[in-house]
Every structure is written in C-alpha cells, then in structure tokens.
Amino acid sequence: MSVLIEKFRLAYEWQDEGREQYGGFLPKGVKFSAIAGFGQAEDGDLCFCDRLAGDFSYISNDSPTILCTPVLVDRLRVHFPYAKLVALADPRAIFLDLIGHLQLQNALQPTSLIVGPWGTSEHAEIGSGSYVHPESRIDAGARIGMNCIIRRGVWIKSDATIEDGTVVGVSGINAYRSADGRILRFPHLAGVIVEENVAIGANNVLVAGVLNSTVIGSNSILGNLCNIGHGVTIGPSVWMSVGCKIGGHSSIGAHVTVGMGATIRDNLSVGECAHIGMGSVVTKSVPAGRSMFGNPARAMPGVVAGPAR
C-alpha cells in the first residue's frame, strides 16, 4: 500500500521579532517552509532522523533540512547529497519542541492532502450537537450523526456516513523521553481522510496522524465502538465488526474482514483479502489471503471471518 506524501506548510512568512527565529530551537540561519516526515521531505522542508531502520538505500536529489544525530551525518550525506544536515544531540526532542512552538503560534497549515475549499457542503447533513472544525472539509452527500466531533484537518468525502457520538481527528497517545529526562508528547499534525461511501458506526474514535494522516478507504465499513490509531491506513472495501482496535501506523489491505472485538497491534500490515477472527489478537503482520484466529492469532487455512460479502 503506497504512502501518501504530505506536508504541513508554514501559515505565514515567519517573523519572530525580538528573539531568535522559530523560538530559538534551531541554529541561526536554518530556514524552512514546511514540516514533513523523514523520507518524504522535499526542497525547503524540515524533518528529523535519529535512526536509519531497514534497507535504506535510495538517493534523493531534494534539498530538505534534516535534524539528525552527529553519528548519522556521514551516512545521510550519501543518501541526501543536497540536504542541509543539522547535527544535534537529541534531534527528536528539538523537533517536538519546535512543533509545539509553531502550534502555539498557529503557524502551521493543516495537511496538504486536503484539497480546498474548507467547510461543509450545503448538500451534507450534520446532526444536532455535532461540532465541525472550520478547517475541515465535509463533501456533498456526507452524513454526520448527532453529537459527533470532527477536528481540524479532517476530510469526509462524498456519501460517507458517520454515526452518533463518533470523534474524528482526536490526538492519540504517544510520548518520547528526551535526553534531558522530559516526557514530550508527539504533536498530531496530520488529519483523517474518510473516503467515498464509507460507513462508520456509533461511538468510534479515529485518531489523527502524527506526520501521515489516518485514511479509511472507500466503501469500507467500521462497526460501532472501534478505535483506529494514528496513521493507520485502511484499504477499500474493508469490513470491520463491532469493537475492533487497530494500533497506530498499521495498514489494512483491501477486502480484509476483521471480526468482532479483534485487536491488531501497531506497526503491522494485514494483506489484501485476509480474515481476522472474532476476538483475535494479531501480533505479527499477516500475508494476503491468510485467515488468522486466536490469541495470539495463528493461521487457520480455510476458515473465514464474518458474513459472506
């Protein structure tokens, strides 16, 4: 499943008169026009890297600014020959401090993945007691039930339905202990994108992404009382029963079935057309077409979850 490229542009040309630029969190002379995730940053963007995981082999011709540890400078220079590398003892902490500062100044725009205009279509339905942030987008034919909360940076596309009491775009739980002992929360800059014809049940929680938005694919169905973690990608035509929990940064392929009360751990992938049985706890990535049942979930060939679709 491809990763959507997104960034968070400065809302205005930065003017920090009377003190160092960006609140003094960056060395003098460092400038940028947008925040992006490492590996997605382009010319003029700012990102951070404090470790290189997996098979990292590509070469980028872009020129982002990368906050990094001193030991990574030489390795990153090979892969990003045109980047501005800023060596810091704890680049993650500086990045989080900087983002917090920018948020307090209302200096960052919502995710670039949402194409304007902001606002609610006159052909959408919003139930009583619901709140829709002005910097979100609700398209024609969408229906939002009663007492829902739609936060900043959310895009509900045409003919999607969200039932009563659901919260879309709330921040999740994520923390980092800095080198100086502070506990820093990750800012959830990204949003939630609900594609066309999605049906989301009552009292669901869809957490906003940190640097990559949470995405619910077209024609998918989420039952009542589900929790979808930050940065989760759910493919098209997924069927998810009541009370499912999907950990952050996991991806669910097209036509997957997830049975009632199943839990999928964070940072996993579930391949297309897989079946996750009722009450199962998935602790490892699942290949396409595989049926998984139990706690911990194990392969059970020939067994399927949920109704025929």
C-alpha positions in Angstrom: 0.0 0.0 0.0 1.6 3.3 -1.1 2.3 6.0 1.4 0.7 9.3 0.7 3.1 12.2 0.6 2.0 15.1 2.8 3.5 18.1 4.4 2.5 20.9 6.8 3.3 24.4 5.4 4.0 27.5 7.4 0.9 29.5 7.5 2.7 32.8 7.0 6.3 34.0 6.5 7.9 33.6 9.8 8.6 36.8 11.7 9.9 36.3 15.3 10.9 39.8 16.2 12.8 40.3 19.4 14.1 36.7 19.7 15.7 34.1 17.6 13.8 32.6 14.7 11.5 29.7 15.5 11.7 30.4 19.2 15.4 29.7 19.3 15.0 25.9 18.9 17.1 25.8 15.7 20.6 27.1 15.0 20.8 30.6 13.4 20.3 30.6 9.7 18.2 27.4 9.5 15.0 28.2 7.5 12.2 26.0 6.1 8.8 26.4 4.5 7.1 23.2 5.6 7.3 20.3 8.0 7.4 16.7 6.6 8.2 13.2 7.6 11.7 11.8 7.0 11.8 10.2 3.6 9.0 12.5 2.3 10.7 15.8 2.8 11.4 17.8 -0.4 13.1 21.1 -1.2 12.6 23.6 1.6 11.0 21.1 4.1 12.2 20.3 7.6 12.3 16.8 9.0 14.3 14.8 11.6 16.2 11.5 11.6 17.7 9.9 14.7 18.0 6.4 13.3 18.0 4.6 9.9 15.9 1.4 10.0 15.6 -1.4 7.5 17.1 -1.4 4.0 17.7 2.3 3.4 19.3 2.6 0.0 17.7 5.3 -2.1 19.3 8.5 -3.2 17.4 11.8 -3.1 18.1 14.8 -5.2 15.9 17.0 -3.0 17.4 19.5 -0.5 15.4 19.3 2.8 16.8 20.4 6.1 17.3 17.2 8.3 17.8 17.4 12.0 20.0 14.4 12.8 22.4 13.0 15.3 26.2 13.6 14.7 26.8 9.9 14.0 24.3 9.9 11.1 25.7 12.9 9.3 28.1 10.9 7.0 25.5 8.2 6.2 22.8 10.7 5.5 25.1 12.7 3.3 25.5 9.7 1.0 21.7 9.4 0.5 20.9 13.2 0.6 23.8 14.9 -1.0 22.0 18.2 -1.4 20.3 18.3 2.1 21.2 20.7 4.9 22.1 18.4 7.7 21.9 19.9 11.2 23.7 17.8 13.8 22.0 17.8 17.3 22.4 15.7 20.3 18.7 15.0 20.5 17.1 16.0 17.2 13.8 14.3 18.0 13.3 16.5 21.1 14.3 19.6 19.2 11.8 18.7 16.5 9.0 18.2 19.0 9.8 21.4 20.9 9.8 23.3 17.6 6.4 21.9 16.5 4.9 22.7 19.8 6.1 26.3 19.5 4.7 26.6 16.0 1.4 25.2 17.0 1.1 27.7 19.8 1.7 30.4 17.2 -0.9 28.9 14.8 1.9 28.9 12.3 1.2 25.6 10.5 -1.5 24.8 8.0 -3.4 21.5 8.0 -2.2 18.6 5.9 -1.5 19.3 2.3 -3.6 16.2 1.3 -6.8 18.1 1.8 -7.7 20.0 -1.3 -9.7 23.1 -0.5 -12.1 24.7 0.0 -12.6 24.2 3.7 -16.1 23.9 5.1 -19.3 21.9 4.9 -21.1 21.4 1.7 -24.7 22.6 1.6 -25.6 19.1 0.4 -24.1 17.4 3.5 -26.1 16.6 6.6 -24.8 17.5 10.1 -26.7 16.1 13.1 -27.7 18.2 16.2 -25.0 18.6 18.8 -22.1 17.9 16.4 -19.1 20.1 16.1 -17.2 20.5 12.8 -13.9 22.5 12.9 -13.8 25.3 10.3 -10.5 23.9 8.9 -12.1 20.6 7.9 -14.0 19.6 4.8 -17.3 17.8 4.5 -18.3 16.9 1.0 -21.7 16.7 -0.7 -23.8 13.7 0.3 -21.8 13.1 3.5 -23.9 12.5 6.6 -22.7 13.2 10.2 -24.8 11.9 13.0 -25.7 13.6 16.3 -23.0 14.6 18.9 -20.0 13.9 16.7 -16.8 15.8 16.8 -14.9 16.5 13.6 -11.5 18.0 14.4 -9.1 20.2 12.3 -7.6 18.6 9.2 -10.4 16.0 8.6 -11.8 15.4 5.1 -15.1 13.4 4.9 -15.7 12.7 1.3 -18.9 12.2 -0.6 -21.6 9.9 0.6 -19.7 8.8 3.7 -21.8 8.2 6.8 -20.6 8.7 10.4 -23.0 7.7 13.1 -23.7 9.3 16.5 -21.0 10.1 19.0 -18.0 9.4 16.8 -14.9 11.5 17.2 -12.7 12.0 14.1 -9.3 13.6 14.3 -8.5 13.5 18.0 -4.9 13.3 19.2 -3.6 9.9 20.3 -1.3 8.7 23.0 2.4 8.9 22.0 5.3 10.1 24.1 9.1 10.4 23.9 11.6 10.7 26.8 14.2 13.3 25.8 17.8 13.1 26.7 17.3 15.6 29.4 14.6 13.5 31.0 11.5 15.3 29.8 8.4 13.5 28.6 7.4 15.0 25.3 4.1 14.3 23.5 4.2 13.9 19.8 2.1 16.5 18.0 -0.6 15.1 15.8 -0.1 17.4 12.8 -1.8 15.2 10.3 -5.5 14.5 10.0 -8.1 11.8 9.0 -9.3 11.2 5.5 -12.6 9.3 5.1 -13.0 8.2 1.5 -16.2 7.9 -0.5 -19.1 5.7 0.6 -17.5 4.7 3.9 -19.9 3.8 6.7 -18.6 4.4 10.3 -20.7 3.3 13.3 -21.5 5.0 16.5 -19.0 6.0 19.2 -15.9 5.3 17.1 -12.6 7.1 17.7 -10.5 7.8 14.6 -7.2 9.3 15.7 -5.4 11.9 13.7 -2.0 11.0 12.2 1.3 12.4 13.5 3.0 13.2 10.2 0.9 10.9 8.0 -2.8 11.1 8.0 -5.1 8.3 9.0 -7.0 7.0 5.9 -10.2 5.0 5.7 -10.6 3.6 2.2 -13.7 3.9 0.0 -16.6 1.5 0.6 -15.3 0.3 3.9 -17.5 -0.4 6.9 -16.5 0.1 10.5 -18.8 -1.2 13.2 -19.7 0.6 16.4 -17.1 1.2 19.2 -14.0 0.8 17.1 -10.7 2.6 17.8 -8.4 3.4 14.8 -5.0 4.5 15.8 -2.9 7.4 14.4 -1.5 7.0 10.9 -3.5 3.8 10.2 -4.3 3.1 6.5 -7.4 1.1 5.8 -7.8 0.0 2.2 -11.0 0.0 0.2 -13.9 -2.4 0.9 -12.7 -3.5 4.4 -15.4 -4.9 6.7 -14.7 -4.4 10.4 -17.1 -5.5 13.0 -18.0 -4.1 16.4 -15.3 -3.2 19.0 -12.2 -3.6 16.9 -8.9 -1.9 17.8 -6.2 -1.1 15.3 -2.8 0.1 16.6 -1.1 3.1 15.2 0.8 3.1 11.9 -0.7 -0.3 10.8 -2.1 -0.9 7.3 -5.1 -3.0 6.4 -5.3 -4.2 2.8 -8.3 -4.1 0.5 -11.2 -6.5 1.2 -9.9 -7.6 4.6 -12.5 -8.8 7.2 -11.9 -8.1 10.9 -14.2 -9.9 13.3 -15.9 -8.6 16.4 -13.6 -7.4 19.1 -10.3 -8.2 17.3 -7.1 -6.3 18.1 -4.3 -5.6 15.6 -1.1 -4.4 17.2 0.7 -1.2 16.0 3.1 -1.1 13.1 1.8 -4.2 11.3 0.4 -4.9 7.9 -2.5 -7.1 7.0 -2.6 -8.2 3.4 -5.5 -8.0 1.0 -8.4 -10.4 1.5 -7.1 -11.6 4.8 -9.5 -12.7 7.6 -9.1 -11.8 11.2 -11.4 -13.9 13.5 -13.6 -12.6 16.3 -11.6 -11.7 19.5 -8.2 -12.4 17.8 -5.1 -10.6 18.9 -2.7 -10.0 15.9 0.9 -9.6 17.0 2.6 -10.1 13.6 2.0 -9.0 10.1 -0.5 -11.1 8.1 0.1 -12.1 4.4 -2.6 -11.5 1.8 -5.4 -14.1 1.9 -4.4 -15.6 5.2 -7.0 -16.4 7.9 -5.9 -15.7 11.5 -7.7 -16.7 14.7 -6.9 -16.8 18.4 -4.7 -15.0 21.0 -2.1 -14.7 19.8 -3.6 -15.1 16.3 -2.4 -18.2 14.3 -3.1 -19.2 10.7 -6.2 -21.4 10.2 -6.5 -22.2 6.5 -9.9 -22.5 5.1 -11.7 -20.6 7.9 -13.2 -17.2 7.2 -14.4 -14.4 9.4 -17.6 -12.6 9.1 -20.5 -12.9 6.7 -20.1 -13.6 3.0 -19.6 -10.4 1.1 
